[in-house]
Amino acid sequence: MYICIMQAFSSNMIAHFDLDSFFVSVELVRDPSLKGKAVIVGGSRERGIVTTCSYEARKYGVHSAMPMKTAIRLCPHAIVVKGTYGEYGKYSKWVTQIIASRAPLFEKASIDEFYIDLTGMDTFFNPLQWTIELRELIMHETGLPISFGIAKNKMIAKMATNEAKPNGYMQVPLGKEKEFLAPLELNKIPGVGAQTEQVLLYNGFKFIKDIYNTTPEKLEKILGKWGVDLWNKVQGTHHSIILAYHESKSISTENTFEENITDVNKLMNEMVRMTEKITFELRKDQKVSGCVTVKIRYPDFETTSRQVSIPYTSADDEIIPVAKNLFHKLYKKGKPVRLLGVRLSNLTNDAIQANLFQNIERKNILYKAIDDVKNRFGAHSVSRASGKSKGSKNNIV
């Protein structure tokens, strides 16, 4: 699908790139026999949640975050792939490197989304042609389909990308934003979820154009402060800037004990405490991790470490069990421990594909509440009963 609305560029222009059905696309590159088939990435046919699915599966009503049993009932012939999360991180990094080699300023919004600042490019060459060539390079090098949208700000560029999918591109010219937005349903606006959509429908608003003749005050009465923000969005107003990409390699914490410890329960308590500490820091930075490493040092300074790739997440309850498991695989039973460390690496900005095998929305609300308490009263104000000791240090690289 290729859509291109042609008009001269303004100096203020943003491109949004989105890898189409990213996890599925990686699986198709790894196993070309899956092409053209209904593919679901998730747990198993009997349990779990759909992480993502191919467009062939979507035709049957399958979508992300759907219970796997429901998906299989809708599409019984679907091929279910558990998912190779280490590969997804590798391909994401590959695309990032290609963009970094060409773009003067870009933001990595998630594992499969990028914003590129095209401001001023029209002085030297055609920004649309430059973006098309970058897209073609990514597809040629990686074999992955990717769509993009170009507009005056990040919000409209992202919406243009969504309209151009699958595997296409769209430009929204300067001054044509309302013309582009008018026929779209309100749920196409980032931030308008199912509940908000129902409230708007009840009040007679279905399409973006339906809001053009109302006032921000009326929307505020319906939706509170979010109503004013929504009114500004449908006018095509969005002020979020490009956050220059800087790949934090890792965040870690370790504790050298004053006295060597042989009590495994104490070591587990410390493991929990340290992991809680760095996952809190991770969420403050709006990042998620795709790799966990545990380090153990003994009194004779023998040091061992082990790491494992995980689905992208910043949730304590998903990372702590991994850290504990790594510890048990590493630890020499009965030997005193001098130092214990945990490191989270393969970091990226708040990836929405965190781990859809869990109820992400509910979990995010819970962790936001916990983090709000920690921000107000200190990082140690809320912790698990099993994590009580102090004295470790953080390192962000």
Sequence and secondary structure as in RCSB ss.txt:
>XXXX:A:sequence
MYICIMQAFSSNMIAHFDLDSFFVSVELVRDPSLKGKAVIVGGSRERGIVTTCSYEARKYGVHSAMPMKTAIRLC
PHAIVVKGTYGEYGKYSKWVTQIIASRAPLFEKASIDEFYIDLTGMDTFFNPLQWTIELRELIMHETGLPISFGI
AKNKMIAKMATNEAKPNGYMQVPLGKEKEFLAPLELNKIPGVGAQTEQVLLYNGFKFIKDIYNTTPEKLEKILGK
WGVDLWNKVQGTHHSIILAYHESKSISTENTFEENITDVNKLMNEMVRMTEKITFELRKDQKVSGCVTVKIRYPD
FETTSRQVSIPYTSADDEIIPVAKNLFHKLYKKGKPVRLLGVRLSNLTNDAIQANLFQNIERKNILYKAIDDVKN
RFGAHSVSRASGKSKGSKNNIV
>XXXX:A:secstr
          S  EEEEEETTHHHHHHHHH GGGTTS EEESS SSSSB  EE HHHHTTT  TT BHHHHHHH 
TT EEE   HHHHHHHHHHHHHHHHHH SSEEEEETTEEEEE TTGGGTS HHHHHHHHHHHHHHHH   EEEEE
ESSHHHHHHHHHHH SS EEE  TT HHHHHTTSBGGGSTT  HHHHHHHHHTT  BGGGGTTS HHHHHHHHTH
HHHHHHHHHTT             EEEEEEEEEEEE  HHHHHHHHHHHHHHHHHHHHHTTEEEEEEEEEEE TT
  EEEEEEEEEEE  HHHHHHHHHHHHHHH  TT  EEEEEEEEEEEEE  TTS TTS HHHHHHHHHHHHHHHH
HH TTSS  TT      EEEE 
